[in-house]
Amino acid sequence: MADIQRVDHSTCMVLSIVGEFGREASPAARLRNEMALVPVPPCVVLDLGDMTRWDEATIGALIASLKRTMSVGGRLVIAAASPDLSERFRAQALPLEQYSTVADAVAACGVQE
């Protein structure tokens, strides 16, 4: 089961997904709910470094998060995605910025850690 942890910075929010994200609706629904319940800052960093499994529900939740963030003029930035998930994002032609570390992604959002 996945856990979603949130850390707010002055101009971005980091959401870290930890554990298995797939085969059940709850992690995808929780990500959508987390994104819907908070005001979207200019930049949202999704830290996927500790996500151990993903499926189509994961992709759907990320696309919904991307659309919501972009609809209010924000950016959705991916950090530490596995190589197979990064390749899936590229294959989907999603307009996602990807960084190898959370620190790099946060820096790209203009925030100093």
C-alpha positions in Angstrom: 0.0 0.0 0.0 1.2 3.5 -0.8 1.6 6.4 1.5 1.6 10.0 0.3 3.6 12.5 2.3 3.4 16.2 1.7 6.1 18.9 2.4 5.2 22.5 1.6 7.9 25.0 0.5 7.4 28.7 -0.1 6.7 28.3 -3.9 6.3 24.6 -4.3 4.8 21.5 -2.7 6.6 18.1 -2.7 4.4 15.0 -2.7 6.3 11.8 -2.0 4.7 8.5 -2.9 6.1 5.7 -0.8 5.4 2.0 -1.4 3.2 0.1 -3.9 1.0 2.4 -6.1 -1.3 0.2 -8.1 -3.8 -2.7 -8.2 -6.0 -0.8 -5.9 -7.9 2.4 -6.4 -7.1 4.0 -3.1 -3.5 5.3 -3.8 -4.7 6.9 -7.1 -7.8 8.3 -5.5 -5.7 9.6 -2.6 -3.3 11.4 -5.0 -6.2 13.0 -6.8 -7.8 14.0 -3.5 -4.5 15.4 -2.1 -4.1 17.5 -5.3 -7.8 18.6 -5.1 -7.8 19.6 -1.5 -4.9 22.0 -1.5 -4.3 25.2 -3.4 -1.9 24.4 -6.2 1.3 26.3 -5.8 3.3 27.4 -8.9 5.1 24.1 -8.8 4.3 20.7 -7.6 7.1 18.1 -7.3 6.1 14.5 -7.3 8.8 12.4 -5.6 8.5 8.9 -7.0 11.9 7.6 -5.7 10.3 5.4 -3.0 7.4 4.1 -5.1 7.9 0.4 -5.5 5.1 -0.5 -8.0 2.9 1.3 -10.4 0.1 0.5 -12.9 -2.4 2.2 -15.2 -4.1 3.8 -12.2 -0.9 5.5 -11.4 -0.6 7.0 -14.9 -4.2 8.1 -14.7 -3.7 9.8 -11.3 -0.6 11.5 -12.6 -2.3 12.7 -15.7 -5.2 14.1 -13.6 -2.7 15.8 -11.4 -0.9 17.3 -14.3 -4.1 18.6 -15.9 -5.3 20.2 -12.6 -1.9 21.8 -12.0 -1.6 23.2 -15.5 -5.3 24.4 -15.5 -4.3 26.9 -12.8 -1.0 27.9 -14.4 1.2 25.6 -12.4 3.9 23.1 -13.2 4.1 19.5 -12.3 7.7 18.2 -11.9 8.6 14.5 -11.5 11.6 13.5 -9.3 13.4 10.2 -9.0 11.1 8.1 -11.2 12.3 4.6 -12.0 13.7 4.2 -15.6 10.6 2.2 -16.7 8.2 4.8 -15.4 10.2 7.6 -16.9 10.1 5.8 -20.3 6.3 5.4 -19.9 6.0 9.2 -19.4 8.1 9.8 -22.5 6.0 7.3 -24.5 2.8 9.0 -23.5 4.3 12.4 -24.6 3.3 14.0 -21.3 4.6 17.5 -20.8 6.4 16.6 -17.6 9.8 17.8 -16.5 11.8 15.0 -14.9 14.7 15.2 -12.6 16.9 12.5 -11.0 16.6 13.9 -7.4 14.0 15.8 -5.4 16.7 18.5 -4.7 17.1 19.1 -8.4 13.4 19.2 -9.0 12.9 21.7 -6.1 15.7 23.8 -7.4 14.1 23.8 -10.9 11.0 25.3 -9.2 13.1 28.2 -7.9 13.2 27.1 -4.3 16.3 26.7 -2.3 16.3 23.8 0.2 
